[in-house]
Amino acid sequence: MARAKIALIGAGMIGGTLAHIAAREELGDVVLFDIFEGTAKGKALDLSEASPVFGKDSNLKGTNDYADIAGADVCIITAGFPRKPGMDRSELIGKNLGVIKQVAEGIKQYAPKAFVICITNPLDAMVWALQKFSGLQPRKVVGMAGVLDSARFRYFLADEFGCSVEDVHASVLGGHGDTMVPLVRYSTVNGVPLPDLIKMKWTTQERVDAIVERTRKGGGEIVGLLGNGSAFYAPAESAIEMAKSYLRDKKRILPCAVRLSGQIAGVRGLYVGAPAMIGARGVEKVMNIRLKADEREMFMNSVAAVEKIIADCQEMEPSLK
Ligand code: APR
């Protein structure tokens, strides 16, 4: 059986980390694309030279020619610019919208059947624009944010309880920004929801509130620490989890930025984070979670933040109207 082909559009910090994980896990042949040909070729060669040591037969190629992504099964997009300390993700629109337009044209021409995972920020607007520019089926175009945001939430909770990260599950809804909605009542340790853990005196409401706030600002915390870029290990791991679910038809239910058609709070036509089943057909189902009044208010606040960024995109690029 032919190997899967994975095209990584953007060979920077996340792109290089994605290539490393994909090669080590032998997920398929990897094409690293970047406008800087040397960056893409250099990382592909470096990883190829590492492959005898980690003992996997990975075909890696670096390129700045979209023709090389032809027939890719999965495309993961990180092309663009990351935040600098003090910047909000929405401040990246001016630079990244043009990049996404070029990427969408490349994918439409050479890999129109691919499952496309966008990571470039501001995420929810960029994945929406990518789908519009490319005209690909919405179920084949998703954004990576929820797996990362819920991983941050899970890690902070595991740290709070001193337990294994494997036993903590957490759910995050809404846009990938400070308005995201970590769903406390659907977040569990060994199946026990957080509100019960508060009653059991494992933690307090105040500490959970602080963890929720830290989760919302998790990306900014890393940007502040790194000083010259944004998170890359956790975003790369998160996108690989989504890619694997597609390639292996695992039907994982993962929080992803998906185009809603009324499943949550009646929102339609927008990309925002929601739990989605990812299988061989792409997004196969979106969980129609019924929100409580306060959760709905937070979710709609997050949706409004995404709508505002989309309106800015439409102003810059009238073809998106
Ligand atoms: N086409 C292809 N590649 C491009 C283009 C373009 N038009 N413009 C920029 N790039 C490449 C850069 O050359 C760089 O190698 O995208 C890569 C981005 O890599 P980094 O700057 O290291 O950024 P990274 O940390 O990987 O984050 C990428 O993901 O999480 C988001 O906010 C983050 O938007 C940012 C993106």
Residues whose N, C-alpha, C, O or C-beta is under 5 A from the ligand:
A	BS01	APR	G10 A11 G12 M13 I14 G15 F33 D34 I35 F36 T78 A79 G80 F81 P82 R83 V99 Q102 I119 T120 N121 S230 A231
